[in-house]
Amino acid sequence: MLATKLQSTPVKVCLICGTNILLDHPVMDGRGLCVHASCHEKQMLLNAAAQQIGLWRQSLVTRKSA
Ligand SMILES: [Zn+2]
């Protein structure tokens, strides 16, 4: 009989960079997903930047249309 260890040893993978999370310090992001602390920080910075760009573009659009 071949026994697979897939179920007994769940490998946690960072959902941002896709690498094994066990060696690093895993953190939960806002949605309860396991990610690296460093990746989470990067993503938060990216989200903040994207949000600011979105606001900036919105202000351009509203300025043009107004
Ligand atoms: Zn990561």
N, CA, C, O and the ligand as a Tripos MOL2 file, in Angstrom:
@<TRIPOS>MOLECULE
protein
  265   263    67     0     0
PROTEIN
NO_CHARGES

@<TRIPOS>ATOM
      1 N           0.8350   -1.2000    0.0000 N.3       1 MET1
      2 CA          0.0000    0.0000    0.0000 C.3       1 MET1
      3 C           0.8700    1.2490    0.0000 C.2       1 MET1
      4 O           1.8730    1.3350    0.7090 O.2       1 MET1
      5 N           0.4660    2.1950   -0.7970 N.am      2 LEU2
      6 CA          1.1890    3.4530   -0.8230 C.3       2 LEU2
      7 C           0.4270    4.4890    0.0070 C.2       2 LEU2
      8 O          -0.7230    4.8220   -0.2800 O.2       2 LEU2
      9 N           1.0860    4.9700    1.0140 N.am      3 ALA3
     10 CA          0.4440    5.9810    1.8510 C.3       3 ALA3
     11 C           1.0020    7.3550    1.4980 C.2       3 ALA3
     12 O           2.2130    7.5770    1.5250 O.2       3 ALA3
     13 N           0.1160    8.2510    1.1750 N.am      4 THR4
     14 CA          0.5710    9.6120    0.8750 C.3       4 THR4
     15 C           0.5670   10.4490    2.1380 C.2       4 THR4
     16 O          -0.2970   10.2920    3.0010 O.2       4 THR4
     17 N           1.5240   11.3240    2.2370 N.am      5 LYS5
     18 CA          1.5990   12.1800    3.4190 C.3       5 LYS5
     19 C           0.9930   13.5480    3.1630 C.2       5 LYS5
     20 O           1.1540   14.4790    3.9530 O.2       5 LYS5
     21 N           0.3010   13.6480    2.0560 N.am      6 LEU6
     22 CA         -0.2330   14.9560    1.6770 C.3       6 LEU6
     23 C          -1.2000   15.4920    2.7170 C.2       6 LEU6
     24 O          -1.2380   16.6930    2.9850 O.2       6 LEU6
     25 N          -1.9740   14.5980    3.2970 N.am      7 GLN7
     26 CA         -2.9940   15.0750    4.2170 C.3       7 GLN7
     27 C          -2.4290   15.2990    5.6180 C.2       7 GLN7
     28 O          -2.9010   16.1690    6.3500 O.2       7 GLN7
     29 N          -1.4180   14.5130    5.9890 N.am      8 SER8
     30 CA         -0.8990   14.6380    7.3420 C.3       8 SER8
     31 C           0.0860   15.7980    7.4750 C.2       8 SER8
     32 O           0.2860   16.3200    8.5720 O.2       8 SER8
     33 N           0.7050   16.2030    6.3570 N.am      9 THR9
     34 CA          1.6640   17.3030    6.4240 C.3       9 THR9
     35 C           1.2630   18.4120    5.4570 C.2       9 THR9
     36 O           1.7850   18.4970    4.3460 O.2       9 THR9
     37 N           0.3480   19.2460    5.8810 N.am     10 PRO10
     38 CA         -0.0450   20.3680    5.0280 C.3      10 PRO10
     39 C           1.0780   21.3970    4.9380 C.2      10 PRO10
     40 O           1.5740   21.8930    5.9490 O.2      10 PRO10
     41 N           1.4600   21.7000    3.7170 N.am     11 VAL11
     42 CA          2.5250   22.6830    3.5320 C.3      11 VAL11
     43 C           1.9130   24.0540    3.3730 C.2      11 VAL11
     44 O           1.1140   24.2990    2.4690 O.2      11 VAL11
     45 N           2.2990   24.9340    4.2600 N.am     12 LYS12
     46 CA          1.7830   26.2940    4.1640 C.3      12 LYS12
     47 C           2.6170   27.0660    3.1620 C.2      12 LYS12
     48 O           3.8410   27.1450    3.2610 O.2      12 LYS12
     49 N           1.9250   27.6210    2.2080 N.am     13 VAL13
     50 CA          2.6000   28.3720    1.1610 C.3      13 VAL13
     51 C           2.1240   29.8160    1.2040 C.2      13 VAL13
     52 O           0.9320   30.0950    1.3300 O.2      13 VAL13
     53 N           3.0660   30.7080    1.0970 N.am     14 CYS14
     54 CA          2.7230   32.1300    1.0800 C.3      14 CYS14
     55 C           1.9020   32.4280   -0.1650 C.2      14 CYS14
     56 O           2.3100   32.0940   -1.2770 O.2      14 CYS14
     57 N           0.7650   33.0460    0.0150 N.am     15 LEU15
     58 CA         -0.1210   33.2960   -1.1200 C.3      15 LEU15
     59 C           0.3610   34.4740   -1.9630 C.2      15 LEU15
     60 O          -0.1850   34.7330   -3.0350 O.2      15 LEU15
     61 N           1.3620   35.1750   -1.4920 N.am     16 ILE16
     62 CA          1.8460   36.3270   -2.2390 C.3      16 ILE16
     63 C           3.0320   35.9430   -3.1100 C.2      16 ILE16
     64 O           3.0340   36.2200   -4.3100 O.2      16 ILE16
     65 N           4.0420   35.3050   -2.5190 N.am     17 CYS17
     66 CA          5.2260   34.9510   -3.2960 C.3      17 CYS17
     67 C           5.2430   33.4760   -3.6700 C.2      17 CYS17
     68 O           6.0240   33.0750   -4.5330 O.2      17 CYS17
     69 N           4.4020   32.6570   -3.0440 N.am     18 GLY18
     70 CA          4.2520   31.2710   -3.4580 C.3      18 GLY18
     71 C           5.3290   30.3400   -2.9450 C.2      18 GLY18
     72 O           5.4400   29.2150   -3.4330 O.2      18 GLY18
     73 N           6.1310   30.7660   -1.9760 N.am     19 THR19
     74 CA          7.1520   29.8880   -1.4330 C.3      19 THR19
     75 C           6.7410   29.3830   -0.0510 C.2      19 THR19
     76 O           5.8360   29.9210    0.5870 O.2      19 THR19
     77 N           7.4330   28.3360    0.3870 N.am     20 ASN20
     78 CA          7.1310   27.7150    1.6690 C.3      20 ASN20
     79 C           7.2180   28.7230    2.7990 C.2      20 ASN20
     80 O           8.1430   29.5330    2.8630 O.2      20 ASN20
     81 N           6.2460   28.6600    3.6810 N.am     21 ILE21
     82 CA          6.1360   29.7030    4.7000 C.3      21 ILE21
     83 C           6.7150   29.2570    6.0350 C.2      21 ILE21
     84 O           6.8590   30.0610    6.9560 O.2      21 ILE21
     85 N           7.0500   27.9650    6.1370 N.am     22 LEU22
     86 CA          7.4300   27.4180    7.4290 C.3      22 LEU22
     87 C           8.7340   27.9970    7.9660 C.2      22 LEU22
     88 O           8.9100   28.1060    9.1790 O.2      22 LEU22
     89 N           9.6440   28.3660    7.0760 N.am     23 LEU23
     90 CA         10.9490   28.8540    7.5260 C.3      23 LEU23
     91 C          10.8960   30.3000    7.9740 C.2      23 LEU23
     92 O          11.7410   30.7620    8.7400 O.2      23 LEU23
     93 N           9.8880   31.0090    7.4850 N.am     24 ASP24
     94 CA          9.7740   32.4180    7.8170 C.3      24 ASP24
     95 C           8.7110   32.5960    8.8920 C.2      24 ASP24
     96 O           8.1310   31.6130    9.3540 O.2      24 ASP24
     97 N           8.4590   33.7840    9.2790 N.am     25 HIS25
     98 CA          7.4130   34.0480   10.2600 C.3      25 HIS25
     99 C           6.0960   34.2780    9.5340 C.2      25 HIS25
    100 O           5.9100   35.3180    8.9010 O.2      25 HIS25
    101 N           5.1890   33.3280    9.6190 N.am     26 PRO26
    102 CA          3.9100   33.5010    8.9420 C.3      26 PRO26
    103 C           3.0160   34.4720    9.6920 C.2      26 PRO26
    104 O           2.9870   34.4910   10.9230 O.2      26 PRO26
    105 N           2.2960   35.2690    8.9420 N.am     27 VAL27
    106 CA          1.3050   36.1540    9.5440 C.3      27 VAL27
    107 C          -0.0030   35.9710    8.8020 C.2      27 VAL27
    108 O          -0.0240   35.4800    7.6730 O.2      27 VAL27
    109 N          -1.0810   36.3610    9.4300 N.am     28 MET28
    110 CA         -2.3790   36.3370    8.7820 C.3      28 MET28
    111 C          -2.6620   37.7170    8.2190 C.2      28 MET28
    112 O          -2.5420   38.7210    8.9200 O.2      28 MET28
    113 N          -3.0320   37.7590    6.9700 N.am     29 ASP29
    114 CA         -3.4190   39.0520    6.4270 C.3      29 ASP29
    115 C          -4.8760   39.3200    6.7900 C.2      29 ASP29
    116 O          -5.4780   38.5460    7.5350 O.2      29 ASP29
    117 N          -5.4440   40.3920    6.2800 N.am     30 GLY30
    118 CA         -6.7840   40.7960    6.6740 C.3      30 GLY30
    119 C          -7.8400   39.7580    6.3910 C.2      30 GLY30
    120 O          -8.8830   39.7470    7.0440 O.2      30 GLY30
    121 N          -7.5930   38.8670    5.4140 N.am     31 ARG31
    122 CA         -8.5930   37.8720    5.0590 C.3      31 ARG31
    123 C          -8.3390   36.5330    5.7280 C.2      31 ARG31
    124 O          -8.9850   35.5360    5.4040 O.2      31 ARG31
    125 N          -7.3730   36.5100    6.6850 N.am     32 GLY32
    126 CA         -7.0740   35.2680    7.3780 C.3      32 GLY32
    127 C          -6.2430   34.3090    6.5620 C.2      32 GLY32
    128 O          -6.2850   33.1030    6.8020 O.2      32 GLY32
    129 N          -5.4850   34.8150    5.5960 N.am     33 LEU33
    130 CA         -4.6450   33.9710    4.7730 C.3      33 LEU33
    131 C          -3.2110   34.0310    5.2710 C.2      33 LEU33
    132 O          -2.7490   35.0620    5.7600 O.2      33 LEU33
    133 N          -2.5060   32.8940    5.1380 N.am     34 CYS34
    134 CA         -1.1390   32.8190    5.6240 C.3      34 CYS34
    135 C          -0.1680   33.4060    4.6050 C.2      34 CYS34
    136 O          -0.1210   32.9680    3.4560 O.2      34 CYS34
    137 N           0.5830   34.3710    5.0240 N.am     35 VAL35
    138 CA          1.5890   34.9730    4.1550 C.3      35 VAL35
    139 C           2.8200   35.3050    4.9820 C.2      35 VAL35
    140 O           2.7500   35.3470    6.2110 O.2      35 VAL35
    141 N           3.9490   35.5420    4.3170 N.am     36 HIS36
    142 CA          5.1420   35.9920    5.0220 C.3      36 HIS36
    143 C           4.9020   37.3920    5.5850 C.2      36 HIS36
    144 O           4.1760   38.1940    4.9970 O.2      36 HIS36
    145 N           5.5170   37.6680    6.7240 N.am     37 ALA37
    146 CA          5.4040   39.0050    7.2910 C.3      37 ALA37
    147 C           5.9510   40.0420    6.3160 C.2      37 ALA37
    148 O           5.3640   41.1100    6.1420 O.2      37 ALA37
    149 N           7.0820   39.7200    5.6810 N.am     38 SER38
    150 CA          7.6960   40.6690    4.7530 C.3      38 SER38
    151 C           6.8140   40.8620    3.5200 C.2      38 SER38
    152 O           6.6680   41.9790    3.0230 O.2      38 SER38
    153 N           6.2280   39.7650    3.0270 N.am     39 CYS39
    154 CA          5.3570   39.8610    1.8520 C.3      39 CYS39
    155 C           4.1130   40.6670    2.1930 C.2      39 CYS39
    156 O           3.6390   41.4640    1.3830 O.2      39 CYS39
    157 N           3.5890   40.4580    3.3900 N.am     40 HIS40
    158 CA          2.3900   41.1720    3.8160 C.3      40 HIS40
    159 C           2.6690   42.6740    3.8490 C.2      40 HIS40
    160 O           1.8450   43.4910    3.4390 O.2      40 HIS40
    161 N           3.8520   43.0070    4.3470 N.am     41 GLU41
    162 CA          4.2340   44.4150    4.4230 C.3      41 GLU41
    163 C           4.3160   45.0150    3.0230 C.2      41 GLU41
    164 O           3.8200   46.1120    2.7670 O.2      41 GLU41
    165 N           4.9610   44.2620    2.1190 N.am     42 LYS42
    166 CA          5.0930   44.7340    0.7390 C.3      42 LYS42
    167 C           3.7300   44.9210    0.0970 C.2      42 LYS42
    168 O           3.4880   45.9060   -0.6000 O.2      42 LYS42
    169 N           2.8390   43.9570    0.3420 N.am     43 GLN43
    170 CA          1.5310   44.0450   -0.2820 C.3      43 GLN43
    171 C           0.7440   45.2330    0.2590 C.2      43 GLN43
    172 O           0.0160   45.8940   -0.4810 O.2      43 GLN43
    173 N           0.8970   45.4990    1.5610 N.am     44 MET44
    174 CA          0.1940   46.6400    2.1230 C.3      44 MET44
    175 C           0.6930   47.9320    1.4990 C.2      44 MET44
    176 O          -0.0860   48.8440    1.2230 O.2      44 MET44
    177 N           2.0310   48.0020    1.2750 N.am     45 LEU45
    178 CA          2.5870   49.1900    0.6330 C.3      45 LEU45
    179 C           2.0630   49.3170   -0.7890 C.2      45 LEU45
    180 O           1.7150   50.4070   -1.2450 O.2      45 LEU45
    181 N           2.0110   48.1640   -1.4930 N.am     46 LEU46
    182 CA          1.5050   48.1800   -2.8660 C.3      46 LEU46
    183 C           0.0430   48.6020   -2.8950 C.2      46 LEU46
    184 O          -0.3660   49.3870   -3.7500 O.2      46 LEU46
    185 N          -0.7430   48.0790   -1.9580 N.am     47 ASN47
    186 CA         -2.1590   48.4350   -1.9000 C.3      47 ASN47
    187 C          -2.3250   49.9170   -1.6530 C.2      47 ASN47
    188 O          -3.1590   50.5720   -2.2790 O.2      47 ASN47
    189 N          -1.5220   50.4520   -0.7270 N.am     48 ALA48
    190 CA         -1.6070   51.8660   -0.4060 C.3      48 ALA48
    191 C          -1.2390   52.6950   -1.6310 C.2      48 ALA48
    192 O          -1.8870   53.7000   -1.9250 O.2      48 ALA48
    193 N          -0.2020   52.2740   -2.3400 N.am     49 ALA49
    194 CA          0.2170   52.9960   -3.5340 C.3      49 ALA49
    195 C          -0.8630   52.9180   -4.6060 C.2      49 ALA49
    196 O          -1.1760   53.9140   -5.2570 O.2      49 ALA49
    197 N          -1.4220   51.7420   -4.7810 N.am     50 ALA50
    198 CA         -2.4720   51.5730   -5.7930 C.3      50 ALA50
    199 C          -3.6770   52.4330   -5.4580 C.2      50 ALA50
    200 O          -4.3040   53.0180   -6.3410 O.2      50 ALA50
    201 N          -3.9940   52.5010   -4.1760 N.am     51 GLN51
    202 CA         -5.1300   53.2990   -3.7460 C.3      51 GLN51
    203 C          -4.8810   54.7790   -4.0390 C.2      51 GLN51
    204 O          -5.7640   55.5020   -4.5000 O.2      51 GLN51
    205 N          -3.6490   55.2030   -3.7550 N.am     52 GLN52
    206 CA         -3.3260   56.6100   -3.9900 C.3      52 GLN52
    207 C          -3.3660   56.9350   -5.4670 C.2      52 GLN52
    208 O          -3.8410   57.9980   -5.8670 O.2      52 GLN52
    209 N          -2.8610   56.0030   -6.2870 N.am     53 ILE53
    210 CA         -2.9070   56.2180   -7.7320 C.3      53 ILE53
    211 C          -4.3510   56.2810   -8.2050 C.2      53 ILE53
    212 O          -4.7090   57.0960   -9.0550 O.2      53 ILE53
    213 N          -5.1810   55.3980   -7.6310 N.am     54 GLY54
    214 CA         -6.5910   55.3940   -7.9940 C.3      54 GLY54
    215 C          -7.2540   56.7200   -7.6620 C.2      54 GLY54
    216 O          -8.0080   57.2670   -8.4660 O.2      54 GLY54
    217 N          -6.9670   57.2320   -6.4730 N.am     55 LEU55
    218 CA         -7.5420   58.5140   -6.0520 C.3      55 LEU55
    219 C          -7.0550   59.6380   -6.9590 C.2      55 LEU55
    220 O          -7.8110   60.5320   -7.3400 O.2      55 LEU55
    221 N          -5.7530   59.5640   -7.2960 N.am     56 TRP56
    222 CA         -5.1690   60.5980   -8.1480 C.3      56 TRP56
    223 C          -5.8290   60.5890   -9.5200 C.2      56 TRP56
    224 O          -6.1750   61.6360  -10.0680 O.2      56 TRP56
    225 N          -6.0010   59.3590  -10.0750 N.am     57 ARG57
    226 CA         -6.6210   59.2600  -11.3940 C.3      57 ARG57
    227 C          -8.0760   59.7240  -11.3360 C.2      57 ARG57
    228 O          -8.5740   60.3690  -12.2590 O.2      57 ARG57
    229 N          -8.7450   59.3830  -10.2390 N.am     58 GLN58
    230 CA        -10.1340   59.8240  -10.0920 C.3      58 GLN58
    231 C         -10.2170   61.3440  -10.0700 C.2      58 GLN58
    232 O         -11.1000   61.9420  -10.6840 O.2      58 GLN58
    233 N          -9.2860   61.9540   -9.3540 N.am     59 SER59
    234 CA         -9.3090   63.4130   -9.2600 C.3      59 SER59
    235 C          -9.0460   64.0260  -10.6330 C.2      59 SER59
    236 O          -9.6150   65.0670  -10.9640 O.2      59 SER59
    237 N          -8.1880   63.3910  -11.4340 N.am     60 LEU60
    238 CA         -7.9410   63.8830  -12.7890 C.3      60 LEU60
    239 C          -9.2100   63.7990  -13.6210 C.2      60 LEU60
    240 O          -9.5650   64.7410  -14.3310 O.2      60 LEU60
    241 N          -9.8890   62.6620  -13.5270 N.am     61 VAL61
    242 CA        -11.1060   62.4420  -14.3060 C.3      61 VAL61
    243 C         -12.1780   63.4440  -13.9340 C.2      61 VAL61
    244 O         -12.8260   64.0380  -14.7960 O.2      61 VAL61
    245 N         -12.3550   63.6250  -12.6100 N.am     62 THR62
    246 CA        -13.4040   64.5400  -12.1670 C.3      62 THR62
    247 C         -13.0680   65.9780  -12.5650 C.2      62 THR62
    248 O         -13.9500   66.7770  -12.8810 O.2      62 THR62
    249 N         -11.7590   66.2850  -12.5390 N.am     63 ARG63
    250 CA        -11.3570   67.6240  -12.9220 C.3      63 ARG63
    251 C         -11.6630   67.8740  -14.4140 C.2      63 ARG63
    252 O         -12.1370   68.9390  -14.8080 O.2      63 ARG63
    253 N         -11.3630   66.8230  -15.2350 N.am     64 LYS64
    254 CA        -11.5820   66.9640  -16.6680 C.3      64 LYS64
    255 C         -13.0740   67.1050  -16.9980 C.2      64 LYS64
    256 O         -13.4810   67.9310  -17.8150 O.2      64 LYS64
    257 N         -13.8650   66.2710  -16.3310 N.am     65 SER65
    258 CA        -15.2950   66.2440  -16.6510 C.3      65 SER65
    259 C         -16.0080   67.4760  -16.0950 C.2      65 SER65
    260 O         -17.0620   67.8670  -16.5960 O.2      65 SER65
    261 N         -15.4350   68.0820  -15.0630 N.am     66 ALA66
    262 CA        -16.1280   69.1980  -14.4240 C.3      66 ALA66
    263 C         -15.9190   70.5300  -15.1720 C.2      66 ALA66
    264 O         -16.4420   71.5620  -14.7520 O.2      66 ALA66
    265 ZN          5.9650   35.3450    0.8170 Zn       67 ZN67
@<TRIPOS>BOND
     1     1     2 1
     2     2     3 1
     3     3     4 2
     4     3     5 am
     5     5     6 1
     6     6     7 1
     7     7     8 2
     8     7     9 am
     9     9    10 1
    10    10    11 1
    11    11    12 2
    12    11    13 am
    13    13    14 1
    14    14    15 1
    15    15    16 2
    16    15    17 am
    17    17    18 1
    18    18    19 1
    19    19    20 2
    20    19    21 am
    21    21    22 1
    22    22    23 1
    23    23    24 2
    24    23    25 am
    25    25    26 1
    26    26    27 1
    27    27    28 2
    28    27    29 am
    29    29    30 1
    30    30    31 1
    31    31    32 2
    32    31    33 am
    33    33    34 1
    34    34    35 1
    35    35    36 2
    36    35    37 am
    37    37    38 1
    38    38    39 1
    39    39    40 2
    40    39    41 am
    41    41    42 1
    42    42    43 1
    43    43    44 2
    44    43    45 am
    45    45    46 1
    46    46    47 1
    47    47    48 2
    48    47    49 am
    49    49    50 1
    50    50    51 1
    51    51    52 2
    52    51    53 am
    53    53    54 1
    54    54    55 1
    55    55    56 2
    56    55    57 am
    57    57    58 1
    58    58    59 1
    59    59    60 2
    60    59    61 am
    61    61    62 1
    62    62    63 1
    63    63    64 2
    64    63    65 am
    65    65    66 1
    66    66    67 1
    67    67    68 2
    68    67    69 am
    69    69    70 1
    70    70    71 1
    71    71    72 2
    72    71    73 am
    73    73    74 1
    74    74    75 1
    75    75    76 2
    76    75    77 am
    77    77    78 1
    78    78    79 1
    79    79    80 2
    80    79    81 am
    81    81    82 1
    82    82    83 1
    83    83    84 2
    84    83    85 am
    85    85    86 1
    86    86    87 1
    87    87    88 2
    88    87    89 am
    89    89    90 1
    90    90    91 1
    91    91    92 2
    92    91    93 am
    93    93    94 1
    94    94    95 1
    95    95    96 2
    96    95    97 am
    97    97    98 1
    98    98    99 1
    99    99   100 2
   100    99   101 am
   101   101   102 1
   102   102   103 1
   103   103   104 2
   104   103   105 am
   105   105   106 1
   106   106   107 1
   107   107   108 2
   108   107   109 am
   109   109   110 1
   110   110   111 1
   111   111   112 2
   112   111   113 am
   113   113   114 1
   114   114   115 1
   115   115   116 2
   116   115   117 am
   117   117   118 1
   118   118   119 1
   119   119   120 2
   120   119   121 am
   121   121   122 1
   122   122   123 1
   123   123   124 2
   124   123   125 am
   125   125   126 1
   126   126   127 1
   127   127   128 2
   128   127   129 am
   129   129   130 1
   130   130   131 1
   131   131   132 2
   132   131   133 am
   133   133   134 1
   134   134   135 1
   135   135   136 2
   136   135   137 am
   137   137   138 1
   138   138   139 1
   139   139   140 2
   140   139   141 am
   141   141   142 1
   142   142   143 1
   143   143   144 2
   144   143   145 am
   145   145   146 1
   146   146   147 1
   147   147   148 2
   148   147   149 am
   149   149   150 1
   150   150   151 1
   151   151   152 2
   152   151   153 am
   153   153   154 1
   154   154   155 1
   155   155   156 2
   156   155   157 am
   157   157   158 1
   158   158   159 1
   159   159   160 2
   160   159   161 am
   161   161   162 1
   162   162   163 1
   163   163   164 2
   164   163   165 am
   165   165   166 1
   166   166   167 1
   167   167   168 2
   168   167   169 am
   169   169   170 1
   170   170   171 1
   171   171   172 2
   172   171   173 am
   173   173   174 1
   174   174   175 1
   175   175   176 2
   176   175   177 am
   177   177   178 1
   178   178   179 1
   179   179   180 2
   180   179   181 am
   181   181   182 1
   182   182   183 1
   183   183   184 2
   184   183   185 am
   185   185   186 1
   186   186   187 1
   187   187   188 2
   188   187   189 am
   189   189   190 1
   190   190   191 1
   191   191   192 2
   192   191   193 am
   193   193   194 1
   194   194   195 1
   195   195   196 2
   196   195   197 am
   197   197   198 1
   198   198   199 1
   199   199   200 2
   200   199   201 am
   201   201   202 1
   202   202   203 1
   203   203   204 2
   204   203   205 am
   205   205   206 1
   206   206   207 1
   207   207   208 2
   208   207   209 am
   209   209   210 1
   210   210   211 1
   211   211   212 2
   212   211   213 am
   213   213   214 1
   214   214   215 1
   215   215   216 2
   216   215   217 am
   217   217   218 1
   218   218   219 1
   219   219   220 2
   220   219   221 am
   221   221   222 1
   222   222   223 1
   223   223   224 2
   224   223   225 am
   225   225   226 1
   226   226   227 1
   227   227   228 2
   228   227   229 am
   229   229   230 1
   230   230   231 1
   231   231   232 2
   232   231   233 am
   233   233   234 1
   234   234   235 1
   235   235   236 2
   236   235   237 am
   237   237   238 1
   238   238   239 1
   239   239   240 2
   240   239   241 am
   241   241   242 1
   242   242   243 1
   243   243   244 2
   244   243   245 am
   245   245   246 1
   246   246   247 1
   247   247   248 2
   248   247   249 am
   249   249   250 1
   250   250   251 1
   251   251   252 2
   252   251   253 am
   253   253   254 1
   254   254   255 1
   255   255   256 2
   256   255   257 am
   257   257   258 1
   258   258   259 1
   259   259   260 2
   260   259   261 am
   261   261   262 1
   262   262   263 1
   263   263   264 2
@<TRIPOS>SUBSTRUCTURE
     1 MET1         2 RESIDUE 1 A MET
     2 LEU2         6 RESIDUE 1 A LEU
     3 ALA3        10 RESIDUE 1 A ALA
     4 THR4        14 RESIDUE 1 A THR
     5 LYS5        18 RESIDUE 1 A LYS
     6 LEU6        22 RESIDUE 1 A LEU
     7 GLN7        26 RESIDUE 1 A GLN
     8 SER8        30 RESIDUE 1 A SER
     9 THR9        34 RESIDUE 1 A THR
    10 PRO10       38 RESIDUE 1 A PRO
    11 VAL11       42 RESIDUE 1 A VAL
    12 LYS12       46 RESIDUE 1 A LYS
    13 VAL13       50 RESIDUE 1 A VAL
    14 CYS14       54 RESIDUE 1 A CYS
    15 LEU15       58 RESIDUE 1 A LEU
    16 ILE16       62 RESIDUE 1 A ILE
    17 CYS17       66 RESIDUE 1 A CYS
    18 GLY18       70 RESIDUE 1 A GLY
    19 THR19       74 RESIDUE 1 A THR
    20 ASN20       78 RESIDUE 1 A ASN
    21 ILE21       82 RESIDUE 1 A ILE
    22 LEU22       86 RESIDUE 1 A LEU
    23 LEU23       90 RESIDUE 1 A LEU
    24 ASP24       94 RESIDUE 1 A ASP
    25 HIS25       98 RESIDUE 1 A HIS
    26 PRO26      102 RESIDUE 1 A PRO
    27 VAL27      106 RESIDUE 1 A VAL
    28 MET28      110 RESIDUE 1 A MET
    29 ASP29      114 RESIDUE 1 A ASP
    30 GLY30      118 RESIDUE 1 A GLY
    31 ARG31      122 RESIDUE 1 A ARG
    32 GLY32      126 RESIDUE 1 A GLY
    33 LEU33      130 RESIDUE 1 A LEU
    34 CYS34      134 RESIDUE 1 A CYS
    35 VAL35      138 RESIDUE 1 A VAL
    36 HIS36      142 RESIDUE 1 A HIS
    37 ALA37      146 RESIDUE 1 A ALA
    38 SER38      150 RESIDUE 1 A SER
    39 CYS39      154 RESIDUE 1 A CYS
    40 HIS40      158 RESIDUE 1 A HIS
    41 GLU41      162 RESIDUE 1 A GLU
    42 LYS42      166 RESIDUE 1 A LYS
    43 GLN43      170 RESIDUE 1 A GLN
    44 MET44      174 RESIDUE 1 A MET
    45 LEU45      178 RESIDUE 1 A LEU
    46 LEU46      182 RESIDUE 1 A LEU
    47 ASN47      186 RESIDUE 1 A ASN
    48 ALA48      190 RESIDUE 1 A ALA
    49 ALA49      194 RESIDUE 1 A ALA
    50 ALA50      198 RESIDUE 1 A ALA
    51 GLN51      202 RESIDUE 1 A GLN
    52 GLN52      206 RESIDUE 1 A GLN
    53 ILE53      210 RESIDUE 1 A ILE
    54 GLY54      214 RESIDUE 1 A GLY
    55 LEU55      218 RESIDUE 1 A LEU
    56 TRP56      222 RESIDUE 1 A TRP
    57 ARG57      226 RESIDUE 1 A ARG
    58 GLN58      230 RESIDUE 1 A GLN
    59 SER59      234 RESIDUE 1 A SER
    60 LEU60      238 RESIDUE 1 A LEU
    61 VAL61      242 RESIDUE 1 A VAL
    62 THR62      246 RESIDUE 1 A THR
    63 ARG63      250 RESIDUE 1 A ARG
    64 LYS64      254 RESIDUE 1 A LYS
    65 SER65      258 RESIDUE 1 A SER
    66 ALA66      262 RESIDUE 1 A ALA
    67 ZN67       265 GROUP 0 **** ****
